[in-house]
Amino acid sequence: MAIALRTLDDGAWISVNDSRQVSVSDVWTLSRGVFCECEPAYVLLEGFFGTGVDGSVVVADAVGQCLECGTRDSIDRLPVGRIVDGEFKPYGPEGIQSTVDPGAGAVRQT
């Protein structure tokens, strides 16, 4: 089954099968070293600029800013959800996230 992914509203949303699913208005908790040296890093996402799927994991490329140290940078391959039985299941931004290694087929989470 094909899943349609795209960014909407100048990168404010990730659309899955023409339904807004993930917004940049959340603060994501990221493990140390993924974005900056804060442990954990509380990153306010400012915009998505790419989406993809690695196995069953939906990933996004985004820009954000750490609320602790002020670092502003991009995040490549941030897992934002997964596909289960053809349906999108979002990850909560409060969970400590890592990134997906390209081609690894698995998410590294701490």
C-alpha positions in Angstrom: 0.0 0.0 0.0 1.4 3.4 -1.0 1.5 6.2 1.6 1.4 9.8 0.3 3.7 12.1 2.3 4.3 15.8 1.8 4.8 19.1 3.7 2.0 21.7 3.7 1.7 25.4 4.5 5.3 26.3 3.9 6.6 23.5 6.0 4.2 23.9 9.0 2.7 20.4 8.7 3.4 16.9 7.5 0.5 15.5 5.5 0.0 11.7 5.5 -2.5 10.6 2.8 -3.9 14.2 2.5 -4.5 14.6 6.2 -2.5 17.0 8.4 -0.8 14.8 11.0 2.4 16.4 12.5 2.8 20.1 13.3 5.8 22.2 13.9 4.1 23.8 16.9 5.3 21.1 19.3 8.5 20.9 21.4 10.4 17.7 20.7 12.6 16.0 23.2 15.8 14.8 21.5 18.6 12.7 22.9 22.0 14.3 23.5 24.1 14.9 20.4 21.2 14.6 17.9 20.8 18.4 17.8 23.0 19.9 20.5 24.8 18.9 23.6 21.8 19.5 26.0 20.6 16.3 27.6 17.9 16.1 26.7 17.4 18.8 24.2 14.0 20.5 24.1 13.7 21.6 20.5 10.9 23.8 19.1 10.4 22.8 15.5 10.1 25.8 13.1 9.6 24.1 9.8 9.7 20.8 7.9 11.6 20.7 4.6 11.4 17.0 3.7 9.7 13.7 4.5 10.4 10.1 3.8 9.9 6.5 5.0 12.6 4.1 6.3 11.0 0.7 6.5 7.8 1.5 8.5 9.2 4.6 10.1 8.1 8.1 8.8 11.0 10.5 9.0 11.1 14.3 8.5 13.9 16.8 7.9 13.2 19.9 10.0 14.7 23.1 11.4 14.3 24.0 15.0 15.8 25.8 18.0 16.8 24.3 21.4 15.0 26.1 24.2 17.9 25.5 26.7 21.0 26.6 24.8 19.5 28.5 21.9 21.1 26.4 19.1 19.2 26.7 15.9 20.0 24.1 13.3 18.5 21.4 11.0 17.6 17.9 12.0 17.9 15.1 9.4 15.7 12.1 9.5 13.7 12.8 12.7 11.3 9.9 13.3 7.8 11.4 13.6 5.6 8.3 13.4 5.3 4.8 11.8 3.0 3.0 9.5 1.1 0.1 11.1 -1.3 -2.0 9.0 -1.4 0.8 6.4 -2.2 3.5 8.9 -0.1 6.4 10.3 0.6 6.3 14.0 2.4 9.5 15.2 5.1 9.5 17.8 4.6 11.8 20.7 7.1 14.7 20.7 7.6 14.3 24.4 9.4 10.9 24.0 13.1 11.1 23.7 13.9 10.7 20.1 17.0 10.0 18.0 17.4 10.1 14.3 17.2 7.2 11.7 20.5 6.1 10.2 20.0 6.1 6.4 19.4 2.6 5.1 19.6 1.1 8.6 15.9 0.2 8.6 15.6 0.8 12.4 15.2 3.8 14.7 17.7 4.3 17.4 15.8 5.5 20.4 17.2 6.1 23.9 
